[in-house]
Amino acid sequence: MDSVICLVDALYFKQSFRQQEEVHRQIAMADLVLLNKAGDVDEKSLTVTRINLQSLNPHVEIIQTNHADIQHRQLLGRYAYRADHIASYRLIRRVIY
């Protein structure tokens, strides 16, 4: 496995984070999170969302996008998957909003 990439919707993250435990698992396993629709929310919301993402996965790289616009070179050939990081993830239910 090369990498685990998770697409997070900045507009609906707060709601999904509270209601869907699967969101926690996917973020915890990701090597890269694309924080999409970043231009559709204010800076404070982006900051809080990043804090919540990093509370689940302190090793994750977060790239803000709009329309999931990203160069394929940033997604492929990353060799970022690290099984040893998985043991350090915490699944939490609190949201910092």
N, C-alpha and C positions, 0 to 999 in steps of 0.2 A: 504494500500500500504506500502510495506516494504522499498523500495528504488528505485531510478531511476538511472540506470547505462548507461553511454554513452561511446561508443568505438570511439576514435578519432585516425585517421591515421596520424602519425607524418610526413610522407613523403608528403602527399597531403593536409594537414590542411590549409596551406596558401591559396591555390587555392580555396578550398571549402569554407573557411571562407569569402572570398571576393565575391564569386559568388552565394552562396546558403543561403538565410535567414533562412531556416529551421535548418541549423547548429547552428545558434545563439540560436534559441528556445530550441533545444535539450540540448545544454550545459547549458543554463540558468535554465533548470528544473532538471538537474542531481544532485544527491547527490555524485556520484562517476564518475570520468572520468578515463577510461583506456587509457592512451596515448601509443598507440601501435606502433610498428616498431621503437621504441626509439633507437635501435642500428643501424638503417639505416640512421640517421641524426647526424650532429655534435652537440656539446654541446650548441653552441650559438643558433642554431635553436630550440633546446629543451627549452632553457630558454625563448626565445621570444614566443614560442607557449604556455608555461605555463603562461606567463604574459597575453597573449590574453585570455586564458581560464579563468583566475582569474578576468580579467576585466569584463567579462560577468557574472561571478558567484563567488563572493568572498568567499562563503561558501563551495565550492566544494573541495572534496578530489581528488587528482590526483595521480594515481599510474602508473609508467612507466612500459611497458611490451614489450615483443617481442613474436610474434606469439600468442598474447593474452594469454600467459602462466601465469596463476594465480590460486592459490588454491581456490577451491569453498567456503571454509570457509571465505575468504575475501569478497565474494560477497553476501552470504546468511545470513539471520538473523541479518542484520545491523540495522533495525528499524531507518533509517536515514531520511526518508521523513519528511520534515517540511514545511507545507503549509505557515507558516508565513515568511519563507525565500523568497518565490516566489515574494512577493511584493517588495523586495529590489533589484531585478535583473534589470539590464539595458541592453536593446538591443541596441548595438552600431554597427556601420559599419566600424569604423576605424580599421586598422590593423597596428601593430607596427612591420614593416619589413623594 
